[in-house]
Amino acid sequence: MQNNAANTPDSISTRNVPISTVSRLKSVIGVASGNALEMYDFMIFGYYAKWIARAFFPLQNEVNSLLLTLATFGAGFLMRPLGAVLLGGYTDRHGRRAGLLLTLSLMAIGTATIALTPSYSTIGLAASLIVVTGRLLQGLSAGAELGAASVYLSEIAPEGLRGLYVSFQSASQQVSVMGAAVMGIVLVKCLPEEAIGRWGWRLPLLVGCALIPFLFWIRQSMTETRPVSVGSRRLSGREVLGSLVADWRIILIATLFTTLTTTAFYFITVYTLTFGVTELRLASKDALTVTLFVGLLNVVVLPVMGRISDRVGRRGLLWSASLLFLVSAYPTMLWLVAAPSFARLLTVELWFAFLYASYNAAMVVYLTEFMPPKVRATSFALAYSTATALFGGFTPFVCTYVIKETGNKAAPGLWLSFAALIAVCAVASTYLRRSLVSRSSYSWNSVF
């Protein structure tokens, strides 16, 4: 991909009216802050899986209890494709701001449900079922949030800065990683383990709920965007579905692109805590500190790599990051488990975080540039959500299960390598674009 290919006015023709610098800044803050909180609420479940397992899934075998909790964590991701189609379609029909307000509402309801549900010891099986329902609502919301946020940022970005602007979506997720890690460190330092297990794990969720009204106010002030190709007429649900079917090749390739970024994200964030405590026998505070540093690194590297992709093109970053992931994931995990320590875990996770940021910064904006304009939010959200449902969301579960079955604590590195191999194939497929998308309703000629 050449430098001028990063700017594709034919594929990102987005605004009916100019957007001022001040309005653009307010909109970026509104999207980023709301996205950060939504991801914070969504990820807290994974961060505190050990304690949630004891509260809602009390089994005699602690590993099986943890697996059931991680499966519930992953179940939220199974709702993402449905959320992508339903809420993504709503976003394409009614506007990005309207869609972002709706996803925020659903995330608030799901999070409050989990935070306020009595434990299994109080109301029995109903507690488990209610928590699963709350998790499914979170998944429905998250299925459209990332797509709507990424597409919105690409549509308000000045020409030549699209990679930088879209990277703020991913960077805001890292703020949520840091926020969740800081809350965890504070809890571990201030409360005994027994108190965290009984009620302390609910506090981070309640903090997230308390911020929701403020974020509603911010998002309501955002400038609306609408693809020019749609004009003033809203697409019907049948038209949205028809476009998705016609452009299935684009969505399939986009799903392959997303597999590595979603697998790596949940590996270096959610699974790091579980792996550090359960497998490496590190203190919870140490594992949370590693997660905090991962977030700090990515907050810096993501915008930098997004800007670099604006200057040199997307495909070079995608090639280099995916290949480095492929060849280094398992060897670095072997090095880590050979002599587990805080320093080694930090080194490995920061390396993975750097590769994730390099790949993700180019990948997300790449997807927004080749999605069909009239269903851009739906297509992006569906591709991202499908990859997350099949790979990223179940990464903690798969890694825990593989270690249990094989006894090889480095085995999660093979899962990362597998995701990287899929990414390499996705990048390679762009060279075969004519045969892959010859019957697509949208031309890629301006993208590659």
N, C-alpha and C positions, 0 to 999 in steps of 0.2 A: 504494500500500500504506500503510495507516494504521499508526499507532504500535502499536495493540494487535494488529495482525496479525503483528507480529514474533514474538509469543508464541503458539504454536499447540499447546496441550496435547493436542489430539486427534491431531495428526500426530507429535508427539514424546512419546509416552508410553512411557517407556524402562526404568524401574527397578523391580525387584521389591522391593528393599530400599533404605533411605536410604544416602546416601554422605556420610561426614563431610568436613569441610573439609580435614583433613590428607590423607585418602585421595584426595580430589579433586585436591589440589595435586600429590601424588605421581603420580597418573595423568596429569595434564597434562604434567608433566616427562617421564614415560616415553614418552608419545606424541610430544611435540615433539622430544625428543632423538633418538629412533629415526628419526623422519621426516626430521630434518635430516641425519643420517648417510646414510640411504638415498638422499636426493636428492644429497648431496655425491658419493657413489660413482657415482651415475647420470650426473651432469653433468660429472664430471672428464673423461670421454671427449670431450665437446664442447669443453671448455676447452683441451685439449691436442691438438685435431684435427690441427694442422699437424705436430706431431712424431709422432703416431701414424700419420699418413699415410706418413711416411718409413719407419717401422719395419715396417709390415705391408702397405702398398699402394704400393710403390715404382714409380711410372710415370715415364716421361721428361717428360711434361707435368705440371708441379707443380699447375696448376689442376685437371686431371682427377684427379690423385691426391687432392687435397683434396675434390673432389666425391664420390669413391668413399668416402672416410672419413666425410663428412657423411651420405651415403646409409646407411652402416652405423650411424651415430648414429641416423638416423631409423628404421632397421629395428627397433631396440629398441622403438620406439613401436608398430609393427605388432603386436607381441605383447601390447600392453596390453589390447585388448578381450578376448582370450582369457584373460589373467590376471584380468581383471575378472569374467568369468563363472565360471571355475573357482575362483579363490581368493576372489572376492567371495561366491560361493555357499557356500564352506567357512566364511567368516566369519559369514554369516547363519545357518548351521546349527549351528556349533560355538561361536560367541561371538566378540566383537571381539578379546579378548586373544589367543586361539588363532590368529586370522587374522593379527594383527600380528606374532606370533612366527614364523609360517610365512613371511610376506613378508620378514622380516629375514633368515631363513636362506637364502632363494633369492638375495637381493641379495648376501649374503656370498660365496656360491659363484660367482656371476657376476663379481663384482669381483675375487676372487682369481684367477679364470681369466684375465682380461685382464692383471692385474698380473704374473703369473708366466709367461706364454707367451713362448717365445723369439721373436726377430724373424724376418722373412721371409728374411733373409740366412743364418739358421742352419738352419731347417727347411723353408723354401720355402712352397709354397701352404698347407700344413697350418697354418702360423701364422695366415694370414688367416682360414681356416675356424674355427679354435679361438676367435679373438677375436670373430668374428661370433656364435658359439654363446654365449660369455660375455655378449655384448651382448643377445642374445635372452632369456637367463635374467634379466638385469637388467630387461628390459622386462616379462617375465611378473610379476615381483615388484612393480614400480612400478604395474602395472595395477590392483592391489587395494589397495596401501598408502595412497594418498591418500583413497580412498573409505572404507576402514576407519578411518583416523585422523580424518577429518572427522566421520563419523557417530558415532564414539566420543565425541569432544569435545562434540558436540551433545547426546548422551544423558546426559552427566554434568553439563552446565551447569545452574546455577540458573535459574529462570524470570526472564526479563528481561535475561539476560546471555549469551544463546546466541550472538549475533553476536560478542561479545568473545571467548568461549571458542573458537569455531571459527576465529577469525582467527589463533590461535596455531599452527594447522597451516600456514597460508601463511607466517606470520612465521618459523617454524622453517626453511622452505625458504630464506628469505633468509639465515639463519645459515649454511646450507650454501654459498650463493653467496659470502658473505664469506670463509668458510673456504677455499674453493677459490681465491678471488682472492688471499688472503694467501699461500697455498702457492705460487701462481704467481709472485708478486712476490719471494718469498724465493728461489725457484729461479733466476729471471732475474738476481737480484743476486749469487747465490753461485756459479752454475755457468755456464760458457761454453755457447753455443748448441749446439755439437757434443756436449757431455756430456749436455745435456737431451735431445737427439734420440736418443742411444744408450741411456741408462738413467735419466736424471733424471726423465722424465715418469712413471715407475713409482712414485716415492716417494709422491706424494699418495694413490695408490690403496692402497699398503701401509699408510699411516697410517690410512686408513679401515678396513682389515681388522683392524688391531690393536685398534680400539675396539669391535668387534662383541661380544666376550664380556661387556664391561661393560654394553652395552645390552640384551643378553639378560637379564641379572640384573635390570635396571630394569624391563623389560616383564613379567617373570614376577611381579613384585610388584604389578602394576596390578589395580585392582578390575574384575571382569567386569561387563558389562551385557548385558541381553537384552531385546528388545522384549516388552512385556506380551502383545501380540497372539499371540506365538508360544507363550507359556507354557513348560511343561517339555518339550514335544515338539519334537524337531528336524525341520525341514522336509527332505523328500527332494529330491534333485536335480531330479526331474521336477516337483515343486511349484514350485521356484525358477524353472525355465525357463517353466513355465506362467504364472506371475505376470509374468515379463518380457514374454512375448508379449501378455498381456492389457493391459499398461500401456505399450505401445510408444509411444503418443502422448506420455506424460509423459517417457519417456527421450529421444525425439526433440527435444522442446523443451529439455530439460536439456542435450542435446548442443549445440544452437544457443547457449544461454547460455554454455557453456564455451569456445566457439571463440575468443572475444576474449581471455579470461584466459590460455589456454594459448599462443596465438600471441604475445601481448605478453610473457609470462614468458620464453619462449625467445629472443625478440628482444632484450630488455634484459639478459639474462644471458649465454647461450651465444654468441649471434651478435655481441654487442658486441665481444668480443675478436677474432673473425675479421674483422669489418668494420673495426675500428680499425687493425689491423695490415696487412691485405691491401689494403683499398681506400683508407683515409686515410693510410697509410704512417706511422702513429704507432708509437712504441716499444711493445713488449709491456708494459713496466712501466706506461706511461701508460694503455693500454687496460684492464689489470687494475685499476688504481687507480679508473678510472671504474666498473667492475663492483663494486668494494668499496663505493663511495659509494652505488651503486644499492641494494645490500643493506642498508646502514645506514639509508637513508631508509625503505625498506619495512618494516624491523623496527619502526620507530616509527609509521609511518602506518597500517599494516594493523590493529593493535589499536585505534587511535584511530577509524578508519573503521568497524571492527566494532562498537564501542560506539555510535557515532553511528547506525548502522543499527538498533541496539536502541531508540534513542530516537525516531527520526523515520521508521523504516521502510526497507525494502530498495529499493523500486522507484525512489525519487527518486535515490539514488546510482547505480543502474544506468542510468537515463536520462542523467543529466548526464555521467558518465564515458564512456559509449559514444558519445554525440554529440560530445563534445570530441575523442575519439580520431578519429572519422570526419572531422572538418573540419580537424584540425591535423596529422595524421601526415605527409602528403606535403609541405606547406609547410615544416615544421620540418626535414625531411630535405633539402629544396632549400637551405635556409639553411645547413645543416651542410656540405654538399659544395661550396658556393660558395667557402668559405674554411676548409678543414679545419684543426682545431686541437684541442688537448686541452680547452680551455675550452668550445669549441662542442659537442664530443662530450659532455662532462659535462653541459652545460645541457640538451641534447636528451634524453639518457638519463634525467636526473632528472625531466624533465617527463613522459616516457612512464612512468617508474616511479610517479610520483604518481597518474597516471590509472589505471594497472594496479592499484595498491593500493586506490584508491577503488572500482573496479569489483569486484575480487576479494573484498574484505571483505564486500560485500553478497551477491555471487553464490553463494559457497560455502555459506554458512548458508542462503540461499534454497533451494538444491537439497535440503539435508538436511530442510527443513521440508515439502516437498511430495512427497518420495519415499514410496512405499508402505511402511509400517512393517515388514512381514514380510520384505521383500527390500530394505531400505533400503541396505545396504552394496553389494549387487550392482548395484542400479539406478544408484546414484551413481557407482560405479566404472566401469560400462559407459559411461555418458554422458560422463564425464570422459575416459576412455581413448579412446573413439571420436574425440572432438574432437581429442585430442592426437595420435592416430595420423594423422588426416587433415590437420591444420593445424599444431599446435604443434611436433610432433617434426620435421617437414620444413621448418620455417621457415628454419633456416640454409641448407639445401640450395636451397630455392626462391629465397631472396634472392641467394645466390651465382650461381645459374643465370641469373636474370633480369638481373643486372648484366652477366654474361658475354655474353648474347645481345643486349642492348639498348645496352650501354655507358653506361647511365644509373645513376649511383651512388645517386641518390635513389629509385630504383624500389622498394626495400623498403618505403618509406612507403606505397605503394599496396597492398601486401600487408596492412599493418596496417589501412589504411582499409577494405579488403574484409572483414576479420575484424570490424571495428567495425560495419559495415553489417549483418552477420549478427546481431550482438548487439542492434542497434536493432530488427531484425525480431523477435527473440526476446522482447524486452520488450513490444513491441507485441502479440505473440500472446497475452500474458496477459490482455488485454482481451477476447479471443475464446475464453476458456477453456471455456465451455459447449459450443460446437460442436466444439472440438478434442478434448476429453476426455470427451464425453458417454457413451462406452461404456467408460470406464476402470473398473477394479475398485476405485479409490481416489478419494475425494472431495477436491477442492481447495477446497471452500467455506470452510474455516477458514484457508486460506493466503492468498488474495488479498483 
